[in-house]
Amino acid sequence: MCLAIPMQVIEINGYVARCAARGVEREVSLFLLQDEPLETGDFVMVHVGHAIQKMTPEHAESAWQIYDEMLAAEGLPGSA
């Protein structure tokens, strides 16, 4: 199963952004969102290194809550 992860944009350099989630930072391609106005502080849904959708902070938090519930139900570490 593959999941997309909500991440916050912390730096933009052309079509590459530095994004963070839960203390982990990654370089993310913005190529698929090149027509979407993005700024630092925005949230994006990231799948296999590519931002695939801009999202609201509320939607990002909601997704993380669901992921935490799934991890907790499986008894896996990482749930907050």
Protein Blocks (a to p, Z undefined) as FASTA:
>chain_A
ZZddddddfbdehjaccddeehiacdddfklmmmpccdehiacddeehiafbdcdfklmm
mmmmmmmmmmmmnopahiZZ
